[in-house]
Amino acid sequence: MGQAKPFQPELDTTSHLFLVGRSTAGFWVARDLEGRSEGIFRDKKDAVRFALFEGGHANAVMLSPNAVEPSFGMGVR
C-alpha cells in the first residue's frame, strides 16, 4: 500500500471586498460585501486595517461616502 499523505487543511485563498464607512451612531463599520465578515470600530484606521487583513489584498477596501450600518450577521443590506 502507498503512504498516506499528511492532512493539510484547505486555506481560503479567495479575496474579499469590504465596504468601510461611518454608521449613523458614529462608529466605523467594515463589512464584507459577501456577508461573511464584519467589524465595528471606534476609528477609521482600525476599520481599514481590519478590512485589509480580512480582505487579503491591497484593493480590498471601498470607502463609502454614505452611512454604513452594521448588519449584525444578517447579511448585506
Phi and psi in radians as a Rosetta constraint file:
Dihedral C 1 N 2 CA 2 C 2 CIRCULARHARMONIC -1.336 0.35
Dihedral N 2 CA 2 C 2 N 3 CIRCULARHARMONIC 2.830 0.35
Dihedral C 2 N 3 CA 3 C 3 CIRCULARHARMONIC -1.352 0.35
Dihedral N 3 CA 3 C 3 N 4 CIRCULARHARMONIC 2.408 0.35
Dihedral C 3 N 4 CA 4 C 4 CIRCULARHARMONIC -1.266 0.35
Dihedral N 4 CA 4 C 4 N 5 CIRCULARHARMONIC 2.458 0.35
Dihedral C 4 N 5 CA 5 C 5 CIRCULARHARMONIC -1.368 0.35
Dihedral N 5 CA 5 C 5 N 6 CIRCULARHARMONIC 2.465 0.35
Dihedral C 5 N 6 CA 6 C 6 CIRCULARHARMONIC -1.156 0.35
Dihedral N 6 CA 6 C 6 N 7 CIRCULARHARMONIC 2.606 0.35
Dihedral C 6 N 7 CA 7 C 7 CIRCULARHARMONIC -1.173 0.35
Dihedral N 7 CA 7 C 7 N 8 CIRCULARHARMONIC 2.267 0.35
Dihedral C 7 N 8 CA 8 C 8 CIRCULARHARMONIC -2.249 0.35
Dihedral N 8 CA 8 C 8 N 9 CIRCULARHARMONIC 2.015 0.35
Dihedral C 8 N 9 CA 9 C 9 CIRCULARHARMONIC -1.113 0.35
Dihedral N 9 CA 9 C 9 N 10 CIRCULARHARMONIC 2.556 0.35
Dihedral C 9 N 10 CA 10 C 10 CIRCULARHARMONIC -1.398 0.35
Dihedral N 10 CA 10 C 10 N 11 CIRCULARHARMONIC 2.200 0.35
Dihedral C 10 N 11 CA 11 C 11 CIRCULARHARMONIC -1.557 0.35
Dihedral N 11 CA 11 C 11 N 12 CIRCULARHARMONIC 2.499 0.35
Dihedral C 11 N 12 CA 12 C 12 CIRCULARHARMONIC -1.428 0.35
Dihedral N 12 CA 12 C 12 N 13 CIRCULARHARMONIC 1.735 0.35
Dihedral C 12 N 13 CA 13 C 13 CIRCULARHARMONIC -1.669 0.35
Dihedral N 13 CA 13 C 13 N 14 CIRCULARHARMONIC 0.036 0.35
Dihedral C 13 N 14 CA 14 C 14 CIRCULARHARMONIC -1.327 0.35
Dihedral N 14 CA 14 C 14 N 15 CIRCULARHARMONIC 2.526 0.35
Dihedral C 14 N 15 CA 15 C 15 CIRCULARHARMONIC -1.675 0.35
Dihedral N 15 CA 15 C 15 N 16 CIRCULARHARMONIC 2.772 0.35
Dihedral C 15 N 16 CA 16 C 16 CIRCULARHARMONIC -2.216 0.35
Dihedral N 16 CA 16 C 16 N 17 CIRCULARHARMONIC 2.663 0.35
Dihedral C 16 N 17 CA 17 C 17 CIRCULARHARMONIC -1.851 0.35
Dihedral N 17 CA 17 C 17 N 18 CIRCULARHARMONIC 2.289 0.35
Dihedral C 17 N 18 CA 18 C 18 CIRCULARHARMONIC -1.989 0.35
Dihedral N 18 CA 18 C 18 N 19 CIRCULARHARMONIC 2.446 0.35
Dihedral C 18 N 19 CA 19 C 19 CIRCULARHARMONIC -1.731 0.35
Dihedral N 19 CA 19 C 19 N 20 CIRCULARHARMONIC 2.204 0.35
Dihedral C 19 N 20 CA 20 C 20 CIRCULARHARMONIC -2.125 0.35
Dihedral N 20 CA 20 C 20 N 21 CIRCULARHARMONIC 2.261 0.35
Dihedral C 20 N 21 CA 21 C 21 CIRCULARHARMONIC -2.905 0.35
Dihedral N 21 CA 21 C 21 N 22 CIRCULARHARMONIC 2.984 0.35
Dihedral C 21 N 22 CA 22 C 22 CIRCULARHARMONIC -1.547 0.35
Dihedral N 22 CA 22 C 22 N 23 CIRCULARHARMONIC 2.404 0.35
Dihedral C 22 N 23 CA 23 C 23 CIRCULARHARMONIC -1.458 0.35
Dihedral N 23 CA 23 C 23 N 24 CIRCULARHARMONIC 2.951 0.35
Dihedral C 23 N 24 CA 24 C 24 CIRCULARHARMONIC -1.175 0.35
Dihedral N 24 CA 24 C 24 N 25 CIRCULARHARMONIC -0.340 0.35
Dihedral C 24 N 25 CA 25 C 25 CIRCULARHARMONIC -1.481 0.35
Dihedral N 25 CA 25 C 25 N 26 CIRCULARHARMONIC -0.098 0.35
Dihedral C 25 N 26 CA 26 C 26 CIRCULARHARMONIC 1.714 0.35
Dihedral N 26 CA 26 C 26 N 27 CIRCULARHARMONIC -0.051 0.35
Dihedral C 26 N 27 CA 27 C 27 CIRCULARHARMONIC -1.531 0.35
Dihedral N 27 CA 27 C 27 N 28 CIRCULARHARMONIC 2.784 0.35
Dihedral C 27 N 28 CA 28 C 28 CIRCULARHARMONIC -1.672 0.35
Dihedral N 28 CA 28 C 28 N 29 CIRCULARHARMONIC 2.324 0.35
Dihedral C 28 N 29 CA 29 C 29 CIRCULARHARMONIC -2.055 0.35
Dihedral N 29 CA 29 C 29 N 30 CIRCULARHARMONIC 2.337 0.35
Dihedral C 29 N 30 CA 30 C 30 CIRCULARHARMONIC -2.098 0.35
Dihedral N 30 CA 30 C 30 N 31 CIRCULARHARMONIC 2.041 0.35
Dihedral C 30 N 31 CA 31 C 31 CIRCULARHARMONIC -2.279 0.35
Dihedral N 31 CA 31 C 31 N 32 CIRCULARHARMONIC 2.220 0.35
Dihedral C 31 N 32 CA 32 C 32 CIRCULARHARMONIC -1.131 0.35
Dihedral N 32 CA 32 C 32 N 33 CIRCULARHARMONIC 2.279 0.35
Dihedral C 32 N 33 CA 33 C 33 CIRCULARHARMONIC -1.151 0.35
Dihedral N 33 CA 33 C 33 N 34 CIRCULARHARMONIC -0.286 0.35
Dihedral C 33 N 34 CA 34 C 34 CIRCULARHARMONIC -1.575 0.35
Dihedral N 34 CA 34 C 34 N 35 CIRCULARHARMONIC -0.033 0.35
Dihedral C 34 N 35 CA 35 C 35 CIRCULARHARMONIC 1.361 0.35
Dihedral N 35 CA 35 C 35 N 36 CIRCULARHARMONIC 0.313 0.35
Dihedral C 35 N 36 CA 36 C 36 CIRCULARHARMONIC -1.576 0.35
Dihedral N 36 CA 36 C 36 N 37 CIRCULARHARMONIC -0.458 0.35
Dihedral C 36 N 37 CA 37 C 37 CIRCULARHARMONIC -2.578 0.35
Dihedral N 37 CA 37 C 37 N 38 CIRCULARHARMONIC 2.569 0.35
Dihedral C 37 N 38 CA 38 C 38 CIRCULARHARMONIC -2.751 0.35
Dihedral N 38 CA 38 C 38 N 39 CIRCULARHARMONIC 2.583 0.35
Dihedral C 38 N 39 CA 39 C 39 CIRCULARHARMONIC -2.498 0.35
Dihedral N 39 CA 39 C 39 N 40 CIRCULARHARMONIC 2.616 0.35
Dihedral C 39 N 40 CA 40 C 40 CIRCULARHARMONIC -2.112 0.35
Dihedral N 40 CA 40 C 40 N 41 CIRCULARHARMONIC 2.255 0.35
Dihedral C 40 N 41 CA 41 C 41 CIRCULARHARMONIC -2.342 0.35
Dihedral N 41 CA 41 C 41 N 42 CIRCULARHARMONIC 2.808 0.35
Dihedral C 41 N 42 CA 42 C 42 CIRCULARHARMONIC -1.421 0.35
Dihedral N 42 CA 42 C 42 N 43 CIRCULARHARMONIC -0.483 0.35
Dihedral C 42 N 43 CA 43 C 43 CIRCULARHARMONIC -2.386 0.35
Dihedral N 43 CA 43 C 43 N 44 CIRCULARHARMONIC 2.796 0.35
Dihedral C 43 N 44 CA 44 C 44 CIRCULARHARMONIC -1.079 0.35
Dihedral N 44 CA 44 C 44 N 45 CIRCULARHARMONIC -0.706 0.35
Dihedral C 44 N 45 CA 45 C 45 CIRCULARHARMONIC -0.987 0.35
Dihedral N 45 CA 45 C 45 N 46 CIRCULARHARMONIC -0.802 0.35
Dihedral C 45 N 46 CA 46 C 46 CIRCULARHARMONIC -1.196 0.35
Dihedral N 46 CA 46 C 46 N 47 CIRCULARHARMONIC -0.641 0.35
Dihedral C 46 N 47 CA 47 C 47 CIRCULARHARMONIC -1.129 0.35
Dihedral N 47 CA 47 C 47 N 48 CIRCULARHARMONIC -0.758 0.35
Dihedral C 47 N 48 CA 48 C 48 CIRCULARHARMONIC -1.182 0.35
Dihedral N 48 CA 48 C 48 N 49 CIRCULARHARMONIC -0.725 0.35
Dihedral C 48 N 49 CA 49 C 49 CIRCULARHARMONIC -1.029 0.35
Dihedral N 49 CA 49 C 49 N 50 CIRCULARHARMONIC -0.792 0.35
Dihedral C 49 N 50 CA 50 C 50 CIRCULARHARMONIC -1.044 0.35
Dihedral N 50 CA 50 C 50 N 51 CIRCULARHARMONIC -0.815 0.35
Dihedral C 50 N 51 CA 51 C 51 CIRCULARHARMONIC -1.114 0.35
Dihedral N 51 CA 51 C 51 N 52 CIRCULARHARMONIC -0.710 0.35
Dihedral C 51 N 52 CA 52 C 52 CIRCULARHARMONIC -1.131 0.35
Dihedral N 52 CA 52 C 52 N 53 CIRCULARHARMONIC -0.754 0.35
Dihedral C 52 N 53 CA 53 C 53 CIRCULARHARMONIC -1.152 0.35
Dihedral N 53 CA 53 C 53 N 54 CIRCULARHARMONIC -0.860 0.35
Dihedral C 53 N 54 CA 54 C 54 CIRCULARHARMONIC -1.226 0.35
Dihedral N 54 CA 54 C 54 N 55 CIRCULARHARMONIC -0.594 0.35
Dihedral C 54 N 55 CA 55 C 55 CIRCULARHARMONIC -1.239 0.35
Dihedral N 55 CA 55 C 55 N 56 CIRCULARHARMONIC -0.542 0.35
Dihedral C 55 N 56 CA 56 C 56 CIRCULARHARMONIC 1.502 0.35
Dihedral N 56 CA 56 C 56 N 57 CIRCULARHARMONIC 0.082 0.35
Dihedral C 56 N 57 CA 57 C 57 CIRCULARHARMONIC -2.758 0.35
Dihedral N 57 CA 57 C 57 N 58 CIRCULARHARMONIC 2.842 0.35
Dihedral C 57 N 58 CA 58 C 58 CIRCULARHARMONIC -1.163 0.35
Dihedral N 58 CA 58 C 58 N 59 CIRCULARHARMONIC -0.387 0.35
Dihedral C 58 N 59 CA 59 C 59 CIRCULARHARMONIC -1.772 0.35
Dihedral N 59 CA 59 C 59 N 60 CIRCULARHARMONIC 0.510 0.35
Dihedral C 59 N 60 CA 60 C 60 CIRCULARHARMONIC -1.423 0.35
Dihedral N 60 CA 60 C 60 N 61 CIRCULARHARMONIC -0.152 0.35
Dihedral C 60 N 61 CA 61 C 61 CIRCULARHARMONIC -1.986 0.35
Dihedral N 61 CA 61 C 61 N 62 CIRCULARHARMONIC 2.289 0.35
Dihedral C 61 N 62 CA 62 C 62 CIRCULARHARMONIC -2.062 0.35
Dihedral N 62 CA 62 C 62 N 63 CIRCULARHARMONIC 2.079 0.35
Dihedral C 62 N 63 CA 63 C 63 CIRCULARHARMONIC -1.465 0.35
Dihedral N 63 CA 63 C 63 N 64 CIRCULARHARMONIC 2.265 0.35
Dihedral C 63 N 64 CA 64 C 64 CIRCULARHARMONIC -1.663 0.35
Dihedral N 64 CA 64 C 64 N 65 CIRCULARHARMONIC 2.304 0.35
Dihedral C 64 N 65 CA 65 C 65 CIRCULARHARMONIC -1.340 0.35
Dihedral N 65 CA 65 C 65 N 66 CIRCULARHARMONIC -0.257 0.35
Dihedral C 65 N 66 CA 66 C 66 CIRCULARHARMONIC -1.758 0.35
Dihedral N 66 CA 66 C 66 N 67 CIRCULARHARMONIC 2.878 0.35
Dihedral C 66 N 67 CA 67 C 67 CIRCULARHARMONIC -1.101 0.35
Dihedral N 67 CA 67 C 67 N 68 CIRCULARHARMONIC 2.437 0.35
Dihedral C 67 N 68 CA 68 C 68 CIRCULARHARMONIC -2.057 0.35
Dihedral N 68 CA 68 C 68 N 69 CIRCULARHARMONIC 1.982 0.35
Dihedral C 68 N 69 CA 69 C 69 CIRCULARHARMONIC -1.640 0.35
Dihedral N 69 CA 69 C 69 N 70 CIRCULARHARMONIC 2.490 0.35
Dihedral C 69 N 70 CA 70 C 70 CIRCULARHARMONIC -1.132 0.35
Dihedral N 70 CA 70 C 70 N 71 CIRCULARHARMONIC 2.512 0.35
Dihedral C 70 N 71 CA 71 C 71 CIRCULARHARMONIC -1.617 0.35
Dihedral N 71 CA 71 C 71 N 72 CIRCULARHARMONIC -0.254 0.35
Dihedral C 71 N 72 CA 72 C 72 CIRCULARHARMONIC 0.893 0.35
Dihedral N 72 CA 72 C 72 N 73 CIRCULARHARMONIC 0.751 0.35
Dihedral C 72 N 73 CA 73 C 73 CIRCULARHARMONIC 1.395 0.35
Dihedral N 73 CA 73 C 73 N 74 CIRCULARHARMONIC 0.132 0.35
Dihedral C 73 N 74 CA 74 C 74 CIRCULARHARMONIC -1.635 0.35
Dihedral N 74 CA 74 C 74 N 75 CIRCULARHARMONIC 0.086 0.35
Dihedral C 74 N 75 CA 75 C 75 CIRCULARHARMONIC 1.659 0.35
Dihedral N 75 CA 75 C 75 N 76 CIRCULARHARMONIC -3.128 0.35
Dihedral C 75 N 76 CA 76 C 76 CIRCULARHARMONIC -1.373 0.35
Dihedral N 76 CA 76 C 76 N 77 CIRCULARHARMONIC 2.352 0.35
